[in-house]
């Protein structure tokens, strides 16, 4: 991890503000308050400038704006044949009416399997596409492949059948939720390494271990630094498709029971975004969900399907869930899991809370499927100078750079069974930063920590 220069906290905060202005922050936004939603396809690399004396609660709107603007940029249509590059990022109409057949930017990033499931072979260069799995239909080239029922795991992805350190999630139509992990170009190329320098190939455990702690790229000249994305998807029904409340794709979905792939329409239900910034080398962590995950969201009718809740209070949930699968192994026709939100979406600070900013962004995104998504939480190190790794004797949260909020940063589709503190004991805690703190020597990347081989 890149060390932060030894300066006082006050000096650090002043430097952060000056950095924001130097990078082109809007002076009127700084003077008047929280920036308004903007349809822009360039991923932000700084937090909007704000009063450096604000408390973490009062600073939250600026970090939430960063999360939302990142969400928009990552879901911008990708330029044809240019993975990771947005199509005309300054033209809002491109986002509002995507070109036919286009993918969103983050779906053109490399998957965890692209980077770590190559055995003794080199991962492909960024601009080359991987071949589909041997058992996938040859008539369906280019479709995303969903083989995992977990957002983390070993190099053998087909053996991953549960959420990280937990159990699978089953929707109300008795289908398993699918997960994927993707990395942007700075992350991927840094871990892939230089073709001419074998000791730079960090996907190989023999090279990773001697190089700890790893330091992944930070933004340079407006170019984003390392990014990690974790997504959760569920199979769409006719009612879901008709409602047009999901971002959907066609994908090849692996059935671990039948040992076959089938083409299915999949809808995005959860998205974690982790970004490394120059002044926040412990990353900024943002989590989004589709609004109908656990209750009917804005604009829903009485018949709008709920993905992970039957619309009643039976069975009652404890810690945000009931009917957790008895087995971590996939079974035919599993019982639906009843899910509720244990950690509320923040209602502070008044006037610009996460919930209130969600409404503003949803209005700005009207006419697109993205109006039916909501920011659940932004988590960040509010005092990054105080960071200390576990290997150096650090303890979360005291040594984790003032993680805010320290706990309760969970996504109902990716940490379903770890929403409550008691349930998260032994699993790294119930927040992004508490979990990833234990991977600090790999620059907070569990993918790199667990899947280097």
C-alpha positions, 0 to 999 in steps of 0.5 A, a space after each residue: 500500500 502506498 504510504 501517506 506522507 507524514 503530515 498532520 490531519 489538518 494539513 492532510 484535509 487542506 491538501 485534500 481540498 486543494 487537490 479537489 480544486 486543482 482537479 477542476 472542482 466546481 467552486 459554486 458547488 463548494 460554496 453552495 453545497 452538494 452538487 446536483 446530479 449530472 449525466 456524465 460518462 467519465 468516472 470521477 477520481 476525486 470527492 466533490 470539494 466540501 467544507 473540510 471541517 464537516 463531520 463524517 455525517 455531514 460529509 456523507 452527501 459528498 461521498 454519496 454524490 461520488 458514489 452516484 456519479 460513479 454508478 452513472 459512469 460505470 453504467 454508461 454505454 461502452 464504446 464499440 470494440 473498446 473495453 472500459 471506454 464510455 461512448 461519448 461521455 459528455 452527451 447525456 442522450 447516449 446514456 438515456 438512449 443507449 446504442 442498440 446492442 451496446 453494453 455498459 462500461 463495467 460489463 466490458 471489464 475483465 472478470 475474476 476468472 479472466 484474471 485468476 483461472 488461467 492455471 499456468 497460462 498468462 491472462 489474456 491482454 486487456 483487449 482480447 476476449 476469453 473463450 466461452 467454457 467448454 460446456 457452453 453452447 457454441 452458438 452463443 459466442 460473446 454472451 456473459 457467462 454466470 457460473 458462480 453462486 458466490 461473490 468470492 471463492 477459490 480458483 475453481 469457480 464452479 465449486 463456489 455455491 454460496 455467498 462469501 463466507 456464507 450460504 446461497 441466496 434464493 429468490 422468490 421464484 426458487 432460482 439461485 442468485 448469481 455473482 460475478 467480480 470484475 476489475 477495471 483496466 488499471 487493476 487488471 493490468 497491474 496484477 497481470 504484470 509486464 510480459 517481460 518481467 515474470 516477477 511482476 505477475 501478481 496472479 501467481 502466488 510465488 510473486 505475490 507473497 514476497 511483494 506484500 503489501 501490494 499497492 494497486 494503482 491510484 488515479 493519474 491525470 483524471 484516469 481512474 485508479 484500481 477498481 473492483 466491482 461485485 454484482 449480483 443477478 437473478 433470473 427474470 420472469 415475464 412479469 419482471 421483463 414487462 415491468 422494465 424495472 431492471 437492467 437486463 442482459 442475456 447470459 449463459 447460466 450454469 446449472 450445477 445440478 444438471 451440469 449444463 449451460 442455458 441462455 437466460 435473461 438476467 436482471 441486476 439486483 446488486 452492485 458493489 463498487 470499490 475505488 482507490 483514490 489518491 487520498 483514500 488509499 483504503 478505497 471508497 466503497 459504494 453499494 447499490 441495489 434494485 429498489 424492489 429487492 426486499 419491498 416495492 420501491 418507488 413507482 411500483 404497483 401492488 402487483 410489482 414482484 418483490 425479488 427476495 420477500 413474499 410481501 408479508 411478515 411471515 416468516 419473521 426474519 431474524 437479523 434480516 433473513 429467514 429460510 436460509 438454505 440448509 445446504 451450501 450445495 445447490 439443490 433442485 427447486 430450493 426454498 425461497 429466502 425471506 429477506 428484509 433490510 436490517 441496516 436502514 439506508 441512512 436518513 442523515 444529514 437532514 436535507 441531503 441524506 442518502 435516501 433524499 439524494 436517491 430520490 434526486 438521482 432517480 428523478 434525474 435518471 427517469 426514463 432509464 432502468 437506472 431510475 429503479 436503483 438506489 444507493 444503500 451506503 457509501 463507506 470510506 476512511 474518514 481519518 486515513 492517516 490513522 490506518 494500521 494493517 493487521 500485520 502491524 498489530 492493527 485492530 478494526 475499526 480503531 486502526 482502519 482509518 476512521 471507517 465511516 460508518 464503522 459497521 452496518 454497511 451491507 447489501 441484502 443480496 451479497 451479505 444477506 446472512 451477515 447483516 446483523 453484528 452477531 451473525 457477522 462474527 467470524 466473517 470479518 464483520 458486517 461492512 465492506 471495510 471491516 471484511 476487506 481490512 483483513 486483506 490489507 496486505 493485498 491492498 484490500 482485494 480478497 480476489 487477489 488474496 484468495 485467488 492468486 495461485 
